[in-house]
């Protein structure tokens, strides 16, 4: 299984299809390389599918913790200026007004499922290793939070190091327990997927 959340489970194939549909949906909204998409969701299957969908569309994700104070969310959204904000209907009220289009993935899912679920060709995205993968904001303990922009090559470097340094068995029961607002989540989410086949 790729994702297990409460009584819901997705195989790697099912997760990939959902992420592809999110990606095609976002591409239709103009998301591409270096375009930011804010992600404000509670932990679950939709969060993981959305995160992968943003990357598959060529965009970069900006994680927003729904538990953050409204003022902090407002600052981050204003500073990042994302093209789209992906959220859930129950969280809409916690989001400040924003210029970007706000999409509640759960209520829009019927429309999203109309999009193709096949993988898009990477060559059609015009994506390069120097393009952004994500932007994570600092705690702001020394002033206002600052967005730290991470490129794809930085993320790939981490994944390749882990593949060479650690045995596959190490990742068999890895949990995505860290908030997306911290870099450790990148390790927890993407490194185990490199060993998906033996554990599928």
Secondary structure, DSSP 8 states (H G I E B T S, - for coil): --EEETTEEE-HHHHHHHHHHHHHHHHHTT--TT-EEEE---SSHHHHHHHHHHHHTT-EEEE--TTS-HHHHHHHHHHH--SEEEE-GGGGGGS---SSEEEEHHHHHHHHTTS--S---HHHHT--TTSEEEEEE---TTSS--EEEEEHHHHHHHHHHHHHHS-GGGGTT----S-TTSTHHHIIIIIGGGGHHHH-
